[in-house]
């Protein structure tokens, strides 16, 4: 069963009108990076061309924008001191830079930016204090992306252990202290919450006690919490609806695990990379795609998984498929970016600037590594609309690629500033976060 239809049904229930297709309420939107086609969506822009507005966002944060009607929500962590600037394109995250811990007071802030004008509708301090944990210099203390249901916006800050809900007027509805836990390498947190049928699901893999938990979105009460044998990960969970059941799929360095909505473990899968995963599992056209690709690991897999699994569904030595794994590629996975299924292609964007295309049903290569640009580095996940695939580099350049089984670069759009957050698309507007700004790209007359 295609996940798109039930997700749209949920969105329609949330707001009760046909504009559900224009919402982008969570990390990567409702269709794992695929936006509805719209002839007014841009494929050309610059720092001045097709910029409807740009709004300065202080502090440091790599959370993605999420959009609901005229509301664009984004978070940041604002330091009272001087923080080390993130570095583009680190080749070895262990060798090139150490972890850092701030000794300056921070303000964690949620912004509601007007989608039409770029003005700040309201801002709310979520917390003030010293960051209790360390972070990687390329990470931030506000990397988790909020999620919204059109009535409230929910924010999880793993670095300070706070989960909060605000209504769309900026009033705090509830707050829960979950606890802040150091990650295994001291690299901080990034996994975003997901929302489904009135419940928030979140994962926190750390060096103290990793867990996956469910919370009541109305009250903030914890419904269940299950411990995990995982040292760390930065991957956002995926809610997988299919004909048999609803699953909460989580990615880890030791195991991919799927949980029922009551927290029961349904199935698990071994064979991931040697290090905690960043890419988020996602569903398209009835298959679940899971990947990890730590540089230098002999295992950089992509798995395409069928619904209905039970117990340990891991591949045996020499296998590339089984009853529940449709296909497997051992070295196709990326380190930071999530995969994209668009049309008849499964796209893999490698961090060091290569794009690959495989058949999403069989895993067969359609084209191998294609160099995007020498020196380009990528952390944001790709997105697609109007027959084109878009790749935002850490240098702030978006490469426009022709969709389909023939690789062709159509253009490059430069914003001139570091970017690691995955953009959002709503109606005819594209929202891009750079290191210090939030852009609306499109036509001034667009919705």
N, C-alpha and C positions, 0 to 999 in steps of 0.2 A: 504494500500500500504506500502511495506517495505521501511523504510527510508534508508536502506543501499544502495540500487541501485541508487537513485538520488544523494546521497552524493558521491558515487564513480564516478558518471557521472560528477559531479562538479569537483572532483579531477582530472579526466582525462582531462577536459577542461583546468584546470590550467596548466598542464605540458605537455600534449599531448603525453604521452607514458605510457606503461603498468605498470610502477613502482608505480602508484598511490596507489596500495594496500600496499606499503611499507612505505608510509608517515604516520606520526603521528602529524598532524598540529595544534592540539588544545587539551585542557584539555580532557583526557580520549580517545583521538583519534577519528577516524571516526565511530567506532562501539561501543561506550559506554563501553570501556574497553576490548573488544574482539579483539584480534589480529589474522590475518591470520595464519593458521598452517604453521610451517616450521620445518623440522626435525633437523635443526641446532640451533633452539632456546634452550637456556639452561633451565634446571630444577635443576641444582646443581651448587652452587658457594660458595665462601667465600671471605675474604679480599684478598686472593691471588689466589685461584682456579678459573679458567675461567674468570679472569679479563683481558680484552684486554687493558684497560687503566683506570686510575683514575686521575682526575684533581681537584686540590684544587679550591674551590669557596669561596672567602672571604666574610665577612659580615654575615648578616642574611637574609634569604629568604626561603619561602616555596612554591614558584611558581614551577610548574611541568616543566620538560623539554619538548619541542616540537621539532620534527625532520622533516627536509625536505632534502632528498638526503644526502649530506655530512654536512649539517648544523644542529647543535643542539643549540637551543636558550634557554637561561635561564637568569633570573634576580636576583638581590640581592640589599640589602641596606647596605652600608658600613658606619659604624659610626666612627667618630673621637674620640669618648670617649668609656667608658666601659658601655655596655648594659647588663641588666639582662639576664641570660641564660634561654631558655625555659625549662619547667619542664615536664617530662613524666607522663602521666597517671593521670591527675588531676581528682579526683572523683566528686568534686562539683566546677564548674567554678566560682561561686559566693563566696563560703566560703574559698577556698584554696589559692586564689591569687588575688591581686588587679590589677587594670589597671596600666599602666605606660606611662609616656610621657617623651621623651628624651629631654635633654637640650644640646645635642651635634650635631654638624653639620654632616649631612649624605650626601653620594653620592649614588644616585640610578643608577645602572649600568646594561646594557644589554650586555651579552656575546654571541658570536657566536663561538662555540667549534667545531672543526673538528671531525666529527663522526668516521673517520678512525683512527686518531692518538691521539686525545685528546688534541691537542694543541689549543690554543686560536687563532682563525683566526682574530678576531677583538673584541674590546670592546668599548662601547660608554657610556659616562656619560649622563644620561637622565636628571638629575637635581642635584643641590647641595643646601643644606640649612637645616634649622631646620624642623623636622617633625611637621606639623601644628596640628595634631590630636593625640589622645591617641591610645593605642593598648593594647590588652590582652597580657600578658607575653608569652602565647603560640602562639600568632599570630606574624606576622612580618610586616614590612613596604613594603614588596615586595612579597605578597602572590598570587596576580593575575597572572594567566598563560598567556603568550603571545599566539598569533594565527598567522599563516602564510598561504599564498596562493601560496608559491613557487616563488613569485616575490618580495614580501615585507613581513616584519614581523611587527606586530602591538602590541604595548604594552600599557596597561592601568594601571596606578598607582592611585588607589582610594585614597590612603593616602595623596597624594599631588595634586590630581585632574588634572593629565596630561594624554592625549592620544596622542601617537606618532606613526609614520610610518617610517621605514627604508628600503632601498633596501638591497639586499643580499650582497652588498659590504660595507655596513656600513654607507652609506650616508643618512642623515635625509631627508625625502621627505616632511613631514609636521608635525606640532605640534598644538594641540589644548588645551587651558586651560579651563577645565570644572568646576573647583572649588573643594576644599576639604571640606568635611562636617563630623562633629563628628557623630559617631554612637550613638545609644540610650544609650548603656551601656558603651561607650568609649572603645570598644573592637577592633576597627579598621575595615578594609575592606578585602574582599577576592574574591568577584564575578569577574569572568574573562570575557573578551569580547568574542563574537562569530562572525563568518564571514559567510555570505551567499549572493551569487549573487551580489557581489560588495558592500555590506553594512556591517558595523560593528554595532552590537547591544550590549548594555551594560545596566546593572541595578546598581543603587546606592540607597540603602535604608538607610536613615540616620535620625537624629533627627531634621533637618532643613526643608528639603523638598525632599522626596524620588521621584525617577523618573526612567523611562525606556526611552532610547533614541536610535536613529538610525543615523549613520554617513556614508557619502560617503567614501568608502575605497580609492578611487583615490585621492580625494582632501582634505578629512578631514572635509568637510562642514557638519554641522548638518542638517539632513533631517527633523526630527521631534523629539519632546520630550513630554512625557506624564507624568504628576504627578501621584504619587501613594500614597495611604493611608496605608503606612507600616512603622513601627518604625525602623526595621533593619532586614537584612538578609545577608547571605554570599553565597547564592546559585547562580551558573552560569545559565543563561537562556539556553533554548533548542530551536533550530529551528526544527520544525516538518513539514515535507513535506508529504502530503498524496494526494489522488486522488482529493479532493475537493479544497484544498488551501494550503498555507504555513502559519504557525503560529509561533509566538514567545512566548514560554511558560515560565512564571516566577513563582517562588515559594516565598511565603511570610508567615509571622506568622499569618496574618489575612485571607489571601486569596491566592489561586493559581489563576493566571490570564493568559489568553491567548490573545495576540494581533495580529491583522492582520499586514501585512508588511507596512501599512500606519499609524499604531498606534491605530487603532480602537479596542476597547475592544470587543472580540468575546464571551468569556464565563469566568465564574469565579466559584470557588469551595471553600467552607468553610470546617472547621473541622480539621485544622492543629494543631500542638502542640502549647503550650502556649508561645513559644519563637521562635525567628527568625531561619529559617531553614538553614542548611548547605548543605545537600545532593542536588545534581543536578538532575532535571528531565531528563529522557532519553527515547528513543524510540527503541523498538525491535519488529520485527515481527508484525507490525501494531498496537501495543498498546503503549500508553504513560504511563510511571510509575513515580509517584510523591510520595515523602515520607518526613516525618520529625519525629524526635524522641527525643525531649529534655528530659534528665533524670528526672524522677519524675513526668512528665506530665501524666495525665490520657489519653491523646490523643497522641499516637505515630503511626500515620496511614501510611499505604501504599495504594495508589489508582492506579488501572489500568484503563486507560481511553480510550474509543473508539473515533475515529475522528468524526467531524461533530457537536460538541456541540455548543449551543447557549444560552446566558443568564446565569442564575444561575443554575448550574447542581448539586448543593449540594445534598447529601443524606438527606432524611427525617429521623426522629427518628425511629430507628428499622430497617432501610433499609441497605442492604449490596451491592446493585447494583441498577442501573436504566438504562434508555435508553442509557446513555453515560458512565456510570461507569460499567466496566465489573466485577470488584470485588474490595472488600475493606477489609483490615485487620486492626483492630483498634489499636493494640499494636505491630505491626511488625517492625515499622520504627527504623532506627538508628539515632544517634545524629550527627556524623560527616561524616561517609562514605556513598557514593552513592551505590545504589543497582547494581546488576549484573545479567543479563539474559544470560545464557550460556547453550546451548542444551535445555533440558526440565526442567531446574531449574531456579527459581528466588532466588538468594542468598542474604541474609542479613548478613552483618558483623557488629556485635555490638561492640561498642568501648571497652568494657571490656573483649573482647576475646571470644565471642561465635559466631558460624556460624549456620544459619538456612537455610533451603531450602523449597521453596513452588512451587507449580505448577504455571508457569507464565501465563497460560490461565485462570485458575480458582481461584487461590489463596489458594487452599487447601494445608495444610501442608504435606510435604513429609518426612522431618525429623525436629524435634524440636531442641532446643538449644544444640549445641555440643561444649564442652569446647575445645578450641584450645590449650591453655597452661595457667597454673596458673600464674597470675601476668602480662600477656601480655596485652598491650593496643594498640588500632588501631585508626589512623586518616586517613591514605591513603586509597583510594578506591581500591577494589579488581580488578584484571584483569585475563585474561584467554587465553590460547592457548594450542594446542596439547592435548586436553582432560584433562587439569589440570587447577585448580584455584589457584591463588597466592595471599597471604595475607601478606602485609608488616607491621610489628608492629612498634610502636614508638621506641622500643628498637633496631631497625635495623635488626630484624630477619624476614625472609620471609618464611612463612609456605606454603608448597606445598600440595594441597588437591586434591584428586581424584575427577574428575568431575562426575556428575550423582547423582542418588537418594540414594546412599549409602555413608555415611560419612566415609572417611578414610584419615588419615594423611600419606603422602608419604615421607615427609622429612622436614628439616629445614635448611635454609641457613643464616648464620650470617655475618653481616658487622660491628658489634661492635660500632655503632654510631647511635644516635637518627635520626629518619626519620619520616617525616609527609607528604612529597610530594608524589603524585601519580606518579608511573613510566611511562615511554613511551616505546613502542616496535616498531622497524622498521626493516623489513627484518629478519635477524638472530640475531639481537642485542636487548638487554634489557638495558635501561638507567635508573639508579636509582640515585636519589639525596638524600644524607644524610645531616647532619647539616653543614659539611664543605667540602664535596666532591661531584663530579659527576662521576659515574661509567659507563663504558660500560662493560656489562657482555655478554659473548659468546665465540666463538672461534676466534682466531686471524685471521684465514683465511676466516671468514664469511664476508658477504657483510655489 
